[in-house]
Amino acid sequence: MCENGLYANKIYIHTDNVVGRENMYHTLIAAQKRGFIDGDIEIYHYSITPNKYSG
């Protein structure tokens, strides 16, 4: 997103990998704080849809 100038209103992190999800979430929050991505983007650390494969 940062390198290509892409924009989103909302970002849903959709992995079941707990460590990866937390890392991605905190990386995006840090990017907002540093001004790399807009501060008005809503970031969610859960998927927009339930994962039907993770019992």
N, C-alpha and C positions, 0 to 999 in steps of 0.2 A: 504494500500500500504506500509506504513512504517513498520508495524508490521510483514508483511509477505515477505518483500523484493521484492515486485512486481515492474515492470517498465513499463512505457508507454511513447511513444514519444509525444503524445498530450492528453490533458484531456479537454473534453467538458462537462460543467456543464449543465445538461439538465432538470432542474426543472423550472416550471412556478412560483414557490414561490419566489417572489422578495427578501424577507428577507433571506430565506434559501440559495438562489443562491449567494447573496453577502457574507453571512457568509462562505459558502463553498469556494468561490473564495479567500477570504482573509485568510482563514485557510491554503489553499494550497500555497499561496504566502509566508506566514509566515514559512511554513514547508520548502520551498525552501531556504529562507534566513537563516534559522537555520541549513541547511544541512541535514534535514531528508529525503528529496527527491532531486533528481538531479536538478541542476539549468538550465539544457538545455531542460527540459520538457516544452512544450508550453501549457499554461493554458488559456482556453477560457471561458468567463462567459456567453456563449450562447450555444444553442444546435447545433449539427452537422446537424440535420434535423428540419424542421419546425413542430410545434405541430399542428396537424390537429384539435384538440379539443378546442383550445383556440381562438375562433372567431377572 
